[in-house]
Amino acid sequence: MSSTAPGKAKVPVAGRRNVLVTSALPYVNNVPHLGNIIGCVLSADVFARYCRLRGHNVLYVCGTDEYGTATENKALEEGCSPLEICDKYHAIHKEVYEWFNISFDHFGRTSTPQQTEICQSIFHKLLDNNWLSENTMQQVCFTLFKPQFPRPVSCYHRFASRALLCLSIAALLQIMPKVLGGQVCEGIPVVRDTDHLFLELPLLKEKLEKYIDEASATGSWSQNAVRITDAWLKEGLKPRCITRDLKWGVPVPHEKYKDKVFYVWFDAPIGYISITACYTPEWEKWWKNPENVELYQFMGKDNVPFHTVMFPSALLGTGENWTLMKNISATEYLNYESGIEQASDAAFTWGGLQIKHNNELLKNLGNFIYRVLSFIAKPEGAGYGSIIPEAPNADIHPLSQSLAETIGNLIQQYIDAMDKVKLKQGLKIAMAISSEGNAYLQVLQQLNLCPNEHISFADEKGESDKAKRPWDLIPSNHRIGKIVPLFTELETLTFLSNLRREKNQPFTASSSSQNFGKRAWVDCIGTGVTIGDKPGIDLQIFDVPQVVFACCISVFKQGPSKVDKLYEK
């Protein structure tokens, strides 16, 4: 999963574009789901791979978000400690992303000494700079009783048992004694006053708005990120609580609040920094170097305010020279099958996936690549005996000239779109390049072009002009490897049979390599095509976007547990 050689951590390089890419940290308390991949991990991976192909110096980091209420709840449910929950599910997350071949340079976690050190350091600077205040809040004291998780747990009771820890839904708390009494707990919730620390966002408003104006003007912000951030600013910034009455989290280094931990919204984004610190002790060269590092952040739209308002406010308040985000890509919600969707949301259906695969990937891209390579692989006379031929007249051949000009223009459009993180637009252009190739084959039976991954996208040095002479990308007399189809058709009966067979299989760290996503596809999709054995040429032309994973995973459940036993292990 790491593209960096062992012992050789990447650092920014003078004279090159240094690109720092982050994916929103997935919660550790469950198995990764389709939304985790689509929402930020896959889009960030696509962009990181693109930047590497362009020759940029890229560091792509992610990791599991391990502190907070969700982890404590999961530990209660499974009857173990929060650390054991984190260890278990971090391993599952890591294995899932490795199976999907996500190209993280480092996949870490937030329950580390580095997280504690950096988080507390930022807190001290905010405190010293007078950006923090104290206030009293009312909340349910849940440690007075011992929640149970009876089996089966109704959706209503499960929701209520989690809602009792929520500090923001006051109306719900009023009905909780009626819901919880004798059902999920052994007592009645008690409302108590408790002191907390707050980040004074209103006082930081001027600094924040200046940053947002500059970043959104000079960087690449998705439209939904701009819209959501504007809505927060127009509504008016309010002080935000940064502490919680929990045990599992970064301890607050303050005598009065020593029994509290930092709120996850404050703690989690700092995880990007601490995960980088776990990757290299020279992490400040990435995170305190805005002159030479460009930060691109990918997330679902629900995480936008934490990345455009909360996180930058905390960093700005320290007065240090942090590398702040100037480029943000926020993904709309992905609705699975019959889920309720908003106008801007995307929908995933198995039937739609089958249609896209068969009618676009197979018939367009797969067909083009297979036709070209098969023609070259034919015996001499009918083809070229698997040897790349010379193309002496390519410069003057009208059809070749026209194709090269068209492809060159499309590649420039592709680069423009991808540089602005418009990934969907970039994909459409890439498929248009393949369509041009298919049209060319229809007109010209004798072909002197040999496709290569870099024709469709960009060469490793980012010199798009080379793509205008695609016949020069692979040297003549190069022998190609064995040709196999890039894709095979997803037949409905086989497709549904695989889904039906796998949908109830439990997901565990030890069995994930054989789990639902892989087994449902293993008979349907090829893994790639190689075009030779020469360094720089022997590569997979295309990695199938295996978005079909873990949609039907089972939730881990252990027996009932009690709050007072939560931290015994």
Secondary structure, DSSP 8 states (H G I E B T S, - for coil): ---S-TT------TTS-EEEEEE---BTTS---HHHIIIIIHHHHHHHHHHHHTT-EEEEEEEEB--SHHHHHHHHHHTS-HHHHHHHHHHHHHHHHHHTT---SEEEESSSHHHHHHHHHHHHHHHHTT-EEEEEEEEEEGGGS-----SS--HHHHHHHHHTT-SS-HHHHHHHHHHHTTTTSSS--EEEEEEEEEE-HHHHHHHHHHHHHHHHHHS-B-HHHHHHHHHHHHH----EE-EES-SSS-B--SGGGTT-EE-HHHHTTHHHHHHHHHH-TTTHHHHS-TTTEEEEEEEEGGGHHIIIIIHHHHHHHHTS------EEEEE--EEETT----TT-EEE-HHHHHHHIIIIIIIIIIHHHHHHHHHHHS-BTTB-TTB----TTTTT-HHHHHHHHHHHHHHHHHHHHHHTT-HHHHHHHHHHHHHHHHHHHHH-SS------HHHHS--TT--GGGGGSGGGTS-TT-B------S-----HHHHHHHHHHHTT----TTTGGGSHHHHHHTTT--------SSTTT-S-S--------SSS----------GGGTT--
